[in-house]
Structure formats: structure tokens, C-alpha cells
Amino acid sequence: MRGMLDTIAESLPILLVPDPTLRAKSLPVGPRDTDTVRGLLPRMFATMYDAPGIGLAAPQIGQKLRFIVVDIQPNETRQPIALINPEIIARSSDLATREEGCLSLPGQFAEITRPALVKVRYLDETGARREIEANGLLAACLQHEIDHLDGVLFVDHLSALKRNMILRRLAKELRQKRDEDR
């Protein structure tokens, strides 16, 4: 992974709500997609770091494939993880509530309750099968990004009232920004 990040990669545009790609279920990455995914991973990391964010899913850059990148940067050091075809194979019954935001809903945040611990099976960038157990921020990040692969946004975990308030506020802010840019 280090070598992939040592090259300078160009950032990609991040899709914003209400782009329909964000609501589509992603397709599994197959052998024919390997070169595409390998080519996009450095650019996805660059995009995530530039945003700045701690996770990015392929649908957020317009790709309807099941892969994500995450880096919660513990101790402010980069520890990038690329997960291809990730699936949650175990969840704790214990729950944790954290404030979440999303690069596709800029400036919007809400308290989201999710399982406190998850175990995720995935393929790494070399095609090797891996598993990771995560808690805390990493657990929340993995669940958030895997949700994106199923067309689920963090606001979908809120009541309809709270979700609609956030989506209306975002639409208003994006309209104002668009008007200011004219």
C-alpha cells in the first residue's frame, strides 16, 4: 500500500446528494475490474486525504463497484486500508453512538448509533483475502463506507424528521454556494 501512495495521484470529484449513483447498489468487483480498481485506489486515497476525510466509497466517485478506502490516521500517521468486496461478517450486540459526517453531504453531521464492534472480510489490493476486527472510530467508518456500497447514507439511520432537516439544509447551502459562484 505504501508504494501506491508514494506516487502523486490526482484527486477525483466527489458526488454530492442527491446524485442517484449514491443510492445505487454496487456490483461486486470481479477479475475484469482489477485494473480499473488498482488504477483508482491511489486517486481515491488522494481524494479522501484532500477532502479531508477518513473514508471514501467507490460510489462517491461515480463507480458502481464494491470497494472502499479508509484511514482514520491513528496518532496522526497514515495507515491506509483498501477494501475490495468488503462484507461485515460479525457485529457486536453492544452499540456505540458517534457523530458522523459524509463527504457527499458536506458540512452535515449527526449522532449515529451502530454496532460497537464489527468483523469485516475483504480482498486487499493484491487480491489476498483478509479480515479485520474493528471498534471505535474504525468500526463506525467501515460500517459507514460499506453502507455506501448498498446505497445507504448515514442520514438513513436517522428519523425521517431529522433526515429531512439535514437534506433540506444541505440543498439550501448548495443552492447558496452555486448562486455565490455565479
Residue frames as a rotation matrix with the C-alpha (Angstrom) as fourth column:
MET 1
0.569 0.823 0.000 0.00
0.823 -0.569 0.000 0.00
0.000 0.000 -1.000 0.00
ARG 2
0.271 -0.540 -0.797 2.86
0.307 -0.736 0.603 2.38
-0.912 -0.408 -0.034 0.77
GLY 3
-0.712 -0.630 0.311 4.17
0.454 -0.075 0.888 2.27
-0.536 0.773 0.340 -2.81
MET 4
-0.127 0.773 0.621 0.74
0.958 -0.066 0.279 3.07
0.257 0.631 -0.732 -4.16
LEU 5
0.795 0.495 -0.351 0.58
0.590 -0.765 0.259 6.22
-0.141 -0.413 -0.900 -2.02
ASP 6
-0.050 -0.901 -0.432 4.13
0.508 -0.395 0.765 7.33
-0.860 -0.181 0.478 -2.78
THR 7
-0.676 -0.117 0.728 3.12
0.727 -0.271 0.631 8.31
0.123 0.955 0.269 -6.31
ILE 8
-0.800 0.417 -0.431 1.36
-0.226 -0.875 -0.427 11.62
-0.555 -0.245 0.795 -6.73
ALA 9
-0.606 0.685 0.404 -2.24
0.795 0.528 0.297 10.94
-0.010 0.502 -0.865 -7.64
GLU 10
-0.859 0.377 0.347 -4.81
-0.215 -0.880 0.425 13.38
0.465 0.290 0.836 -8.92
SER 11
-0.742 0.658 0.131 -7.96
-0.089 0.098 -0.991 13.87
-0.665 -0.747 -0.014 -6.84
LEU 12
-0.747 0.604 0.277 -11.34
0.554 0.336 0.762 12.93
0.367 0.722 -0.586 -8.21
PRO 13
-0.556 0.645 0.524 -14.62
-0.619 -0.742 0.257 14.86
0.555 -0.182 0.812 -7.95
ILE 14
-0.951 0.309 -0.029 -16.87
0.227 0.629 -0.743 13.66
-0.211 -0.713 -0.668 -5.11
LEU 15
-0.461 0.867 0.190 -20.54
0.302 -0.048 0.952 13.19
0.834 0.496 -0.240 -5.95
LEU 16
-0.950 0.218 0.224 -23.00
-0.305 -0.490 -0.816 15.05
-0.068 -0.844 0.532 -3.73
VAL 17
-0.454 0.888 0.073 -26.52
0.747 0.424 -0.511 14.19
-0.485 -0.178 -0.856 -2.64
PRO 18
0.278 0.728 0.627 -28.94
-0.561 0.653 -0.509 13.88
-0.780 -0.210 0.590 -4.47
ASP 19
-0.325 -0.426 -0.844 -26.82
-0.941 0.237 0.242 12.20
0.097 0.873 -0.478 -7.20
PRO 20
0.671 0.741 -0.037 -28.59
-0.735 0.671 0.098 8.88
0.097 -0.038 0.994 -7.96
THR 21
0.123 -0.709 -0.695 -25.29
-0.225 0.662 -0.715 6.95
0.967 0.244 -0.078 -8.06
LEU 22
-0.703 -0.416 0.577 -25.13
-0.601 -0.087 -0.795 7.38
0.381 -0.905 -0.188 -4.27
ARG 23
-0.021 0.806 0.592 -28.40
-0.898 0.245 -0.365 5.42
-0.439 -0.539 0.719 -3.94
ALA 24
0.529 0.178 -0.830 -27.48
-0.682 0.671 -0.290 2.54
0.505 0.720 0.476 -6.26
LYS 25
0.779 -0.285 0.558 -26.35
-0.205 0.726 0.656 -0.86
-0.593 -0.626 0.507 -5.01
SER 26
0.101 -0.858 -0.503 -22.76
-0.965 -0.208 0.160 -1.50
-0.242 0.469 -0.849 -6.09
LEU 27
0.864 0.134 -0.485 -21.67
-0.343 0.861 -0.375 -4.56
0.367 0.491 0.790 -8.05
PRO 28
0.732 -0.647 0.215 -19.01
0.157 0.467 0.870 -6.95
-0.663 -0.603 0.443 -6.76
VAL 29
0.251 -0.769 -0.588 -15.51
-0.919 -0.380 0.104 -6.34
-0.303 0.515 -0.802 -8.12
GLY 30
0.898 0.047 0.437 -14.61
0.074 0.964 -0.256 -9.19
-0.434 0.262 0.862 -10.47
PRO 31
0.086 -0.942 0.324 -11.43
0.690 0.291 0.663 -10.18
-0.719 0.167 0.675 -12.31
ARG 32
0.080 -0.022 0.997 -12.29
0.938 -0.336 -0.083 -7.89
0.337 0.942 -0.006 -15.25
ASP 33
0.871 0.334 0.361 -12.42
0.198 -0.910 0.364 -4.90
0.450 -0.245 -0.859 -12.84
THR 34
0.545 -0.680 -0.490 -8.98
0.794 0.231 0.563 -5.44
-0.269 -0.696 0.666 -11.28
ASP 35
-0.436 -0.775 0.457 -7.08
0.877 -0.479 0.026 -2.94
0.199 0.412 0.889 -13.44
THR 36
0.105 0.575 0.811 -9.79
0.234 -0.807 0.542 -0.30
0.966 0.133 -0.220 -13.00
VAL 37
0.929 0.288 -0.232 -9.78
0.264 -0.079 0.961 -0.67
0.258 -0.954 -0.150 -9.22
ARG 38
0.243 -0.924 -0.297 -5.96
0.919 0.121 0.376 -0.68
-0.311 -0.364 0.878 -8.96
GLY 39
-0.451 -0.394 0.801 -5.85
0.719 -0.692 0.064 2.46
0.529 0.605 0.595 -11.08
LEU 40
0.287 0.695 0.659 -8.46
0.089 -0.705 0.704 4.23
0.954 -0.144 -0.264 -8.97
LEU 41
0.588 0.014 -0.809 -7.15
0.769 0.302 0.564 3.35
0.252 -0.953 0.166 -5.50
PRO 42
-0.496 -0.810 -0.314 -4.30
0.865 -0.491 -0.100 5.94
-0.073 -0.321 0.944 -5.40
ARG 43
-0.704 0.301 0.643 -6.68
0.086 -0.863 0.498 8.61
0.705 0.406 0.582 -6.72
MET 44
0.429 0.881 -0.199 -9.32
0.289 0.075 0.954 7.64
0.856 -0.467 -0.222 -4.13
PHE 45
0.211 -0.432 -0.877 -6.78
0.976 0.043 0.213 7.97
-0.054 -0.901 0.430 -1.32
ALA 46
-0.818 -0.532 0.218 -5.65
0.556 -0.828 0.067 11.35
0.145 0.176 0.974 -2.72
THR 47
-0.277 0.820 0.502 -9.29
0.032 -0.514 0.857 12.48
0.960 0.254 0.116 -2.91
MET 48
0.579 0.498 -0.645 -10.02
0.598 0.279 0.752 11.31
0.555 -0.821 -0.137 0.65
TYR 49
-0.122 -0.714 -0.689 -6.91
0.973 -0.224 0.060 12.99
-0.197 -0.663 0.722 2.10
ASP 50
-0.847 -0.214 0.487 -7.52
0.386 -0.878 0.285 16.23
0.366 0.429 0.826 0.14
ALA 51
-0.042 0.987 0.156 -11.18
0.567 -0.105 0.817 16.47
0.823 0.123 -0.555 1.24
PRO 52
-0.714 -0.687 -0.137 -10.13
-0.586 0.693 -0.420 15.82
0.383 -0.219 -0.897 4.13
GLY 53
0.504 0.859 0.089 -11.90
-0.797 0.423 0.431 12.65
0.333 -0.288 0.898 5.19
ILE 54
-0.323 -0.587 0.742 -11.27
-0.814 0.573 0.098 9.27
-0.483 -0.572 -0.663 6.78
GLY 55
-0.417 0.219 0.882 -13.15
0.333 0.940 -0.076 7.08
-0.846 0.262 -0.465 4.30
LEU 56
-0.262 0.357 -0.896 -14.38
-0.853 -0.520 0.042 7.08
-0.451 0.776 0.441 0.73
ALA 57
-0.042 0.360 0.932 -16.51
0.189 0.919 -0.346 4.56
-0.981 0.162 -0.106 -1.17
ALA 58
-0.796 -0.354 0.491 -16.38
0.488 0.104 0.867 3.96
-0.358 0.930 0.089 -4.92
PRO 59
0.103 0.888 0.448 -19.97
0.990 -0.135 0.040 5.23
0.096 0.439 -0.893 -5.50
GLN 60
0.554 0.093 -0.827 -18.86
0.424 -0.887 0.184 8.62
-0.717 -0.453 -0.531 -4.14
ILE 61
-0.400 -0.695 -0.597 -16.56
-0.323 -0.503 0.802 8.98
-0.858 0.514 -0.023 -7.16
GLY 62
0.141 0.622 -0.770 -19.15
-0.943 -0.153 -0.297 7.62
-0.303 0.768 0.565 -9.61
GLN 63
-0.654 -0.407 -0.637 -18.06
-0.586 0.806 0.086 3.96
0.478 0.430 -0.766 -9.62
LYS 64
0.398 0.873 0.283 -20.77
-0.899 0.309 0.312 1.37
0.184 -0.379 0.907 -9.02
LEU 65
0.147 -0.463 -0.874 -18.28
-0.013 0.883 -0.470 -1.21
0.989 0.081 0.124 -7.73
ARG 66
0.950 0.290 -0.115 -17.81
0.071 0.158 0.985 -2.62
0.303 -0.944 0.129 -4.21
PHE 67
0.020 -0.940 -0.342 -14.59
0.882 0.177 -0.436 -1.09
0.471 -0.293 0.832 -2.93
ILE 68
0.952 0.266 0.152 -13.69
0.136 -0.810 0.570 1.47
0.274 -0.522 -0.808 -0.29
VAL 69
-0.193 -0.981 -0.013 -10.65
0.444 -0.076 -0.893 3.18
0.875 -0.178 0.450 1.19
VAL 70
0.908 0.420 0.000 -10.26
0.178 -0.384 0.906 4.17
0.380 -0.822 -0.423 4.84
ASP 71
-0.270 -0.943 -0.193 -7.61
0.625 -0.020 -0.780 5.75
0.732 -0.332 0.595 7.02
ILE 72
0.792 0.589 -0.162 -8.53
0.480 -0.436 0.762 7.00
0.378 -0.681 -0.627 10.48
GLN 73
0.154 -0.858 0.489 -4.90
0.020 -0.492 -0.870 8.15
0.988 0.144 -0.059 10.87
PRO 74
0.883 0.123 -0.453 -4.29
0.431 0.170 0.887 6.97
0.186 -0.978 0.097 14.43
ASN 75
0.329 -0.762 -0.558 -1.67
0.580 -0.303 0.756 9.11
-0.745 -0.573 0.343 16.16
GLU 76
0.675 0.074 -0.734 -1.79
-0.372 -0.825 -0.425 11.34
-0.637 0.560 -0.530 13.07
THR 77
-0.601 -0.798 -0.055 0.11
-0.488 0.311 0.815 8.80
-0.633 0.517 -0.576 10.97
ARG 78
0.081 0.644 -0.761 -1.31
-0.994 0.103 -0.019 7.46
0.067 0.758 0.648 7.74
GLN 79
-0.744 -0.180 0.643 -2.43
-0.255 0.967 -0.024 3.84
-0.617 -0.181 -0.766 7.86
PRO 80
-0.238 0.680 -0.694 -4.40
-0.966 -0.237 0.100 3.42
-0.096 0.694 0.713 4.61
ILE 81
-0.618 0.168 0.768 -6.56
0.044 0.983 -0.179 0.37
-0.785 -0.076 -0.615 4.04
ALA 82
-0.499 0.496 -0.711 -8.14
-0.857 -0.156 0.492 -0.56
0.133 0.854 0.502 0.70
LEU 83
-0.551 0.415 0.724 -11.05
-0.146 0.806 -0.573 -2.99
-0.821 -0.422 -0.384 1.00
ILE 84
-0.662 0.312 -0.682 -12.39
-0.712 0.022 0.701 -4.70
0.234 0.950 0.207 -2.11
ASN 85
-0.082 0.780 -0.620 -15.74
-0.154 0.605 0.781 -6.51
0.985 0.160 0.070 -1.87
PRO 86
-0.912 -0.288 0.293 -15.95
-0.312 0.020 -0.950 -5.86
0.268 -0.957 -0.108 1.88
GLU 87
0.106 0.958 -0.268 -18.64
-0.090 0.277 0.957 -7.61
0.990 -0.077 0.116 3.87
ILE 88
-0.294 -0.090 0.952 -19.48
-0.934 -0.187 -0.306 -7.40
0.205 -0.978 -0.029 7.54
ILE 89
-0.249 0.134 -0.959 -19.38
-0.131 0.976 0.171 -10.98
0.959 0.169 -0.226 8.82
ALA 90
-0.110 0.268 -0.957 -19.96
0.929 0.370 -0.003 -10.25
0.353 -0.889 -0.290 12.53
ARG 91
-0.153 0.159 0.975 -21.43
-0.176 -0.975 0.132 -7.40
0.972 -0.152 0.177 14.59
SER 92
-0.940 -0.135 -0.312 -21.49
0.281 0.207 -0.937 -6.90
0.192 -0.969 -0.157 18.33
SER 93
0.087 0.991 -0.098 -24.78
0.867 -0.027 0.498 -6.51
0.491 -0.128 -0.861 20.13
ASP 94
-0.014 -0.187 -0.982 -23.19
0.713 -0.690 0.122 -3.60
-0.701 -0.699 0.143 22.01
LEU 95
0.574 0.298 0.763 -23.91
0.766 -0.526 -0.370 -0.27
0.291 0.797 -0.530 20.37
ALA 96
-0.388 -0.669 -0.634 -21.92
0.734 -0.640 0.227 2.94
-0.557 -0.377 0.740 20.13
THR 97
0.753 0.627 0.201 -23.07
0.642 -0.630 -0.438 6.41
-0.148 0.459 -0.876 19.15
ARG 98
-0.384 -0.890 -0.244 -20.72
0.676 -0.451 0.582 8.76
-0.629 0.059 0.775 17.30
GLU 99
0.394 0.400 -0.827 -21.06
-0.277 -0.807 -0.522 11.94
-0.876 0.435 -0.207 15.33
GLU 100
-0.196 -0.408 0.891 -20.83
0.752 0.521 0.404 11.17
-0.630 0.749 0.205 11.62
GLY 101
0.197 0.196 -0.961 -20.47
-0.523 -0.808 -0.272 13.29
-0.829 0.556 -0.057 8.55
CYS 102
0.316 -0.056 0.947 -20.00
0.655 0.735 -0.175 12.44
-0.687 0.675 0.269 4.89
LEU 103
-0.685 -0.662 -0.306 -18.02
0.189 -0.567 0.802 13.89
-0.704 0.491 0.513 2.02
SER 104
-0.745 0.485 0.458 -21.15
0.555 0.069 0.829 13.56
0.371 0.872 -0.321 -0.14
LEU 105
0.549 0.836 0.021 -23.14
0.665 -0.452 0.595 15.64
0.507 -0.313 -0.804 2.37
PRO 106
-0.411 -0.896 0.168 -20.59
0.584 -0.400 -0.707 18.39
0.700 -0.192 0.688 3.10
GLY 107
-0.768 -0.039 0.640 -20.95
-0.338 -0.823 -0.456 20.21
0.544 -0.567 0.619 6.39
GLN 108
0.309 0.942 0.130 -23.74
-0.723 0.144 0.676 17.94
0.618 -0.302 0.726 7.67
PHE 109
-0.782 -0.594 -0.187 -23.32
-0.275 0.599 -0.752 15.92
0.559 -0.537 -0.632 10.86
ALA 110
0.368 0.884 0.289 -25.50
-0.748 0.097 0.656 13.80
0.552 -0.458 0.697 13.13
GLU 111
-0.417 -0.390 0.821 -25.20
-0.830 0.532 -0.168 11.33
-0.371 -0.751 -0.546 16.00
ILE 112
0.248 0.423 -0.871 -25.47
-0.752 0.651 0.102 7.79
0.610 0.630 0.480 14.57
THR 113
0.112 -0.137 0.984 -25.80
-0.805 0.568 0.171 4.57
-0.583 -0.811 -0.047 16.58
ARG 114
0.383 -0.124 -0.915 -24.16
-0.683 0.629 -0.372 1.46
0.622 0.768 0.156 15.15
PRO 115
0.911 -0.182 -0.371 -22.71
0.338 0.846 0.413 -1.83
0.239 -0.502 0.831 16.45
ALA 116
0.785 -0.619 0.025 -19.62
-0.483 -0.587 0.650 -1.03
-0.388 -0.522 -0.760 18.54
LEU 117
-0.319 -0.896 0.308 -17.52
-0.482 0.433 0.761 -3.85
-0.816 0.095 -0.571 17.07
VAL 118
0.800 0.522 -0.295 -17.51
-0.521 0.360 -0.774 -5.36
-0.298 0.773 0.560 13.58
LYS 119
-0.218 -0.800 0.559 -15.55
0.028 0.568 0.823 -8.01
-0.976 0.195 -0.102 11.76
VAL 120
0.627 0.373 -0.684 -15.11
-0.591 -0.344 -0.730 -7.38
-0.508 0.861 0.004 8.04
ARG 121
0.047 -0.552 0.833 -13.91
0.507 0.731 0.456 -9.80
-0.861 0.401 0.314 5.35
TYR 122
0.798 0.148 -0.584 -12.45
-0.351 -0.674 -0.651 -8.28
-0.489 0.724 -0.486 2.18
LEU 123
0.553 -0.700 0.452 -9.83
0.832 0.441 -0.337 -8.56
0.037 0.562 0.826 -0.54
ASP 124
0.243 -0.536 -0.809 -6.81
0.203 -0.787 0.582 -6.28
-0.949 -0.306 -0.082 -0.36
GLU 125
0.515 -0.017 -0.857 -5.30
-0.682 -0.614 -0.398 -4.52
-0.520 0.789 -0.328 -3.38
THR 126
-0.601 -0.763 -0.239 -3.22
-0.773 0.478 0.418 -7.65
-0.204 0.436 -0.876 -4.20
GLY 127
-0.005 0.701 -0.713 -6.32
-0.664 0.531 0.527 -9.88
0.748 0.476 0.462 -4.20
ALA 128
-0.806 -0.335 -0.487 -5.47
0.124 0.709 -0.694 -11.56
0.578 -0.620 -0.530 -0.89
ARG 129
0.312 0.940 -0.138 -8.41
0.271 0.051 0.961 -12.44
0.910 -0.338 -0.239 1.37
ARG 130
-0.817 -0.561 0.137 -8.24
0.087 -0.354 -0.931 -10.53
0.571 -0.749 0.337 4.67
GLU 131
0.370 0.870 -0.327 -10.30
0.687 -0.019 0.727 -9.97
0.626 -0.493 -0.604 7.80
ILE 132
-0.725 -0.518 0.454 -10.22
0.071 -0.711 -0.699 -7.05
0.685 -0.475 0.553 10.17
GLU 133
0.143 0.711 -0.688 -11.86
0.957 0.079 0.280 -6.60
0.253 -0.698 -0.669 13.57
ALA 134
-0.655 -0.340 0.675 -12.60
0.280 -0.939 -0.201 -3.01
0.702 0.057 0.710 14.39
ASN 135
0.165 0.701 -0.694 -14.07
0.985 -0.158 0.074 -0.97
-0.058 -0.695 -0.716 17.20
GLY 136
-0.149 -0.209 -0.966 -14.36
0.433 -0.892 0.127 2.73
-0.889 -0.400 0.224 17.91
LEU 137
0.088 0.137 -0.987 -13.88
-0.569 -0.806 -0.163 5.16
-0.817 0.576 0.007 15.05
LEU 138
-0.821 -0.447 -0.355 -12.64
-0.542 0.413 0.732 2.48
-0.181 0.793 -0.581 12.63
ALA 139
-0.710 0.633 0.309 -15.76
0.568 0.774 -0.279 0.34
-0.416 -0.022 -0.909 13.23
ALA 140
0.212 0.815 -0.539 -18.03
0.221 -0.578 -0.786 3.33
-0.952 0.047 -0.303 12.54
CYS 141
-0.166 -0.370 -0.914 -16.01
-0.751 -0.553 0.360 4.29
-0.639 0.746 -0.186 9.45
LEU 142
-0.973 -0.218 0.072 -16.10
-0.133 0.791 0.597 0.79
-0.187 0.572 -0.799 7.98
GLN 143
-0.373 0.910 0.183 -19.86
0.718 0.408 -0.563 0.49
-0.587 -0.079 -0.806 8.53
HIS 144
0.229 0.419 -0.879 -20.45
-0.140 -0.879 -0.456 3.97
-0.963 0.227 -0.142 7.06
GLU 145
-0.420 -0.485 -0.767 -18.42
-0.799 -0.202 0.566 3.21
-0.430 0.851 -0.303 3.91
ILE 146
-0.962 0.134 0.240 -19.88
0.205 0.931 0.303 -0.28
-0.182 0.341 -0.922 3.43
ASP 147
-0.049 0.977 -0.208 -23.35
0.431 -0.167 -0.887 1.29
-0.901 -0.133 -0.413 3.72
HIS 148
-0.066 -0.030 -0.997 -22.42
-0.663 -0.746 0.066 3.46
-0.746 0.665 0.030 0.70
LEU 149
-0.912 -0.362 -0.193 -21.90
-0.384 0.587 0.712 0.28
-0.145 0.724 -0.675 -1.33
ASP 150
-0.642 0.759 0.108 -25.54
0.751 0.651 -0.114 -0.61
-0.157 0.008 -0.988 -0.66
GLY 151
-0.393 0.470 0.790 -26.87
0.412 -0.678 0.608 2.87
0.822 0.565 0.073 -1.49
VAL 152
0.589 0.562 -0.581 -27.33
0.749 -0.111 0.653 3.78
0.302 -0.820 -0.486 2.19
LEU 153
-0.114 -0.569 0.814 -26.31
0.043 -0.822 -0.568 7.17
0.993 -0.030 0.118 3.57
PHE 154
-0.864 -0.280 -0.418 -25.66
0.401 0.118 -0.908 7.97
0.303 -0.953 0.011 7.22
VAL 155
-0.761 0.622 0.182 -28.82
-0.648 -0.724 -0.237 10.11
-0.016 -0.298 0.954 7.29
ASP 156
-0.096 0.734 -0.673 -30.85
-0.464 0.565 0.682 6.96
0.881 0.377 0.286 6.53
HIS 157
-0.469 -0.134 -0.873 -30.10
0.611 0.665 -0.430 5.87
0.638 -0.735 -0.230 10.12
LEU 158
-0.990 0.134 -0.050 -31.98
-0.068 -0.747 -0.661 8.92
-0.126 -0.651 0.749 11.44
SER 159
-0.170 0.985 0.018 -35.67
0.525 0.106 -0.845 9.58
-0.834 -0.134 -0.535 11.92
ALA 160
0.060 0.282 0.958 -37.46
0.989 -0.150 -0.018 10.92
0.139 0.948 -0.288 8.85
LEU 161
0.940 0.329 -0.090 -37.73
0.341 -0.918 0.201 14.34
-0.017 -0.219 -0.975 10.52
LYS 162
0.425 -0.857 -0.291 -34.01
-0.074 -0.354 0.932 14.64
-0.902 -0.375 -0.214 11.26
ARG 163
-0.292 -0.526 0.799 -33.05
0.732 0.415 0.541 13.22
-0.616 0.742 0.263 7.85
ASN 164
0.366 0.528 0.766 -35.30
0.902 -0.403 -0.154 15.68
0.228 0.748 -0.624 6.00
MET 165
0.926 -0.085 -0.368 -33.96
0.089 -0.898 0.431 18.61
-0.367 -0.432 -0.824 8.06
ILE 166
0.013 -1.000 0.010 -30.38
0.093 0.011 0.996 17.72
-0.996 -0.012 0.093 7.11
LEU 167
-0.316 -0.119 0.941 -31.20
0.887 0.314 0.338 17.15
-0.336 0.942 0.007 3.43
ARG 168
0.706 0.610 0.358 -33.13
0.688 -0.710 -0.147 20.44
0.165 0.351 -0.922 3.20
ARG 169
0.738 -0.509 -0.443 -30.30
-0.076 -0.715 0.695 22.32
-0.670 -0.479 -0.567 4.94
LEU 170
-0.266 -0.870 0.416 -27.75
0.394 0.296 0.870 20.78
-0.880 0.395 0.264 2.55
ALA 171
0.043 0.359 0.932 -29.84
0.999 -0.014 -0.040 21.65
-0.001 0.933 -0.359 -0.52
LYS 172
0.941 0.329 -0.081 -30.15
0.335 -0.939 0.080 25.24
-0.050 -0.102 -0.994 0.70
GLU 173
0.410 -0.867 -0.284 -26.40
-0.102 -0.353 0.930 25.54
-0.906 -0.352 -0.233 1.36
LEU 174
-0.363 -0.538 0.760 -25.54
0.670 0.417 0.615 24.07
-0.648 0.732 0.209 -2.06
ARG 175
0.451 0.599 0.661 -28.00
0.879 -0.425 -0.215 26.47
0.152 0.679 -0.719 -3.76
GLN 176
0.930 -0.118 -0.348 -26.45
0.031 -0.918 0.395 29.44
-0.366 -0.378 -0.850 -1.93
LYS 177
0.000 -0.997 0.075 -22.93
0.088 0.075 0.993 28.34
-0.996 0.007 0.088 -2.87
ARG 178
-0.200 0.004 0.980 -23.97
0.939 0.285 0.191 27.86
-0.278 0.959 -0.060 -6.51
ASP 179
0.776 0.565 0.281 -25.54
0.617 -0.773 -0.147 31.36
0.134 0.287 -0.948 -6.54
GLU 180
0.712 -0.577 -0.401 -22.39
-0.126 -0.667 0.735 32.89
-0.691 -0.472 -0.548 -4.99
ASP 181
-0.217 -0.850 0.479 -20.19
0.377 0.380 0.845 31.19
-0.900 0.364 0.238 -7.59
ARG 182
0.351 0.432 0.831 -22.15
0.928 -0.038 -0.371 32.78
-0.129 0.901 -0.414 -10.46
